[in-house]
């Protein structure tokens, strides 16, 4: 079920919303709903990343992994940390 709402938004941001909605051949309302759902999914995904790296670290601690695999795990952990710093919650 859809619900009609009123929002307050900065005029410059609204101009950007309108610009990108037009590029995607979407209504303003449709673009805002789409953008909100995409942002929610991104936040959910980002919140799971630390669990994945923890699992990889646990798996690697019980086995002999080559240096390249361990470096990839370290890279993933750094990427997760960077993503978490940029998250807006």
Buried (B, 14 or more C-beta within 10 A) or exposed (E): EEEEEEEEEEEEEBEEBEEBBEEEEBEEEEBBEBBEEEEEEEEEEBEEBBEEBEEBBEEBEEEEBEEEEEEBBEEBBEEBEEBEEEEEE
